[in-house]
Amino acid sequence: MIKVTKKHLGNFGFVLLIALMIYPPTKIYFLRIFSFSPSVIVSENQMTLEKTDWQLKGLNTQDVNLNQLQGKVIFINFWATWCPPCIAEMPSMESLYDSYKDDVAFLFVGNESWETVSAFFLKKGYNFPVYTSQSVIPSILQSNSIPVTFIIDKELKVNVKKVGAADWDSDTVKNLLDKLIKKP
């Protein structure tokens, strides 16, 4: 008979925790718990979006070109339905979108079909606008990983670039958006 010691229980608990962090449903839960508010880039380090001729096809909304959004605060998120960190941050993004959709241009960009996105939206209850890129993504917005999110001010300066999941419905993000919206 095997004698169970505290060390055995500790090892079992550690293995169980790792397993839960790998298992997709609980992995999303852990990602959500450990997602914090993104950092704002200090003004002297902010890059300016120079190329704005970027055509986006709306999957559940009108097509748009980034040129049309100059003079607005822009929130851009690159995501996918199969991406656990993307899924983890979606509830906070949906909440932020619901609060700021009249004052901020939201661009949720992916490369999946509307059928895939629509099924995901029906299951999760999301309603934000989804786009696919129809032309070359401006280099300042290109990334090798998802999710990646940008908050761009009216002067096309990147105030936030966050790779990975974050809490987008935080006071930090809301205060930044309020400040950027009021700025002439």
N, C-alpha and C positions, 0 to 999 in steps of 0.2 A: 504494500500500500504506500502511496506517495504522501509524504508529509507536506502540507501546504504552509509555506512561511510567508511572512510579510513581503519578502523579496519576490516570491512567486506572484503574489497578488499585485504588487507594484508593476511587475513586468507584464502581467495580464492586462492591467489597466492601461498601461502605455500602448500596448499592441491594439487594444480596443479603441483608444483615442485616435491612433493613426488610421485604423480601418474606417472609423466614422468620418475622418477628414478626407478620405479618398472616395468614399461612397457618394455618388453625385448628389442625392437630395440633402444629405447632411453636410456635404462639402459646401454647397450653396449657403446653407445656414451659417456655417463657420465663417465663410467669406463675408457674409453680411454683418456678422458680429464684429469682425476685425476690420471693417471698412470705415475709414475716418474721413473727415472733411478734407478736400484737396487744399493744397497750399496755393496762395496767390503769388504770382511772379512779381518781384519788385520792379518798379517802373523802368529803372535803368537796364534791366535784363530782358524786358519785353521785346519780342520780335514783332515786326509788322508784316502782315499778310499783303504781299505786293501783287501777286497774280490772283485775280478774282474771277477770271473767266472759267468757271467750273459749272458744268451743266449736270443737273440732278433730275432723274426721273422719279416722280412721286408714285409710290405704290398705292397709297391710300389717300393721296392729296394731290394738289396741282404740281406740275413740274416747276422747277425753279433754277435760275442761274444765280450763283453767288453774287454776281454784279448787281442784281436786283435788291440785295439786302444791305448795300452800303448805307451807312448812317443809322443802322440798327445794331442792337446788341445781339450777338449770334452765339448759340450753344450748339456745338457739333459733337456728336458721339458716333464712333465707329463700333459696331457690335455685330453679334450673330446669335441666333436662337440656340445653338449648340454649345455656346461658351459659358461655363459656370460662373466666372467673374462678371460677365455681362448680365446674366440672369440674376445674380446676387444684387447688383446695383439698380436693376429696373424699377422696383417699387419706389425707391427714393427719387428716381428720375420722373416717374409718372406723377408723383406728388408735386415735384418742382414744375413740371410741365403744366399741370392743372392750375397752379398758382400764378404762373408767369406767361402763359401762352399768348396773352394779348399784348405783352410788352417786349418779348424776346422772340427772335426767330430760332426755332428749334429744328435741327437737322439730324435725324437719326439715320445713319448711313450704313447699309449692309450690302451684301451681294447675293442674297437668297431670293427665291421667287416669292411672289405675293401669296401663293398658296401655302407655303411654309410659314411665312410671317403671320398670315391671317389665322392659321390654325393655332399658332403660338399665342396670338393676341386673344383669341376666343377662350383659350384655356386659362390665361392669366388675367384677362379683363383690362388690357391696355388699349389706349386709343391715340397715342402720340403719332406724329407724321413720320413715315418711313420712306427713304429714298434709296436709289441705287445710282452710282456714279456713271455718267454717260461720256465723260471726258477725263483727261488727266487730272488727278487730284493735285492741288497746289503743293509744292514740295514741303513747305512748312507744316502741312497737315499730314504728311505721310508718316506711317509707322509700321513696324514689322510685327506688332502685337495688338491684340484687342482685349478688352476694351481700351480705347484711348479717347479722351474727351478734351475739348477746347472750349474756353469762353473767350470770345473776341469782342472788344469794345467798338464803339461807333467809329473810331479812327483806325479800325482794323488792326489794333495791337492785341496780341495774345496775352491775356491776363492770367489764364489758367491752362496748363497742359498736364493732364493726369493720365498716366498709363496704369491700368489696373482698376479694380473696383473701388468706389468711393461712396460716401454718404452725401448725395447731392441735395438732399432736403435739409441741410444743416443751416444754422444761423450764419456761419461764415459765407456760404454760397449766397444765401438770401441777401445778406448785407452788401456783398459785392454787386450782385445784380441790381439792387435798389440804387446803389451809388452810380453804376454805369448807366442805368436808365435815366437818372436825373441829370447826368452830365450832358451839357449842350453839344 
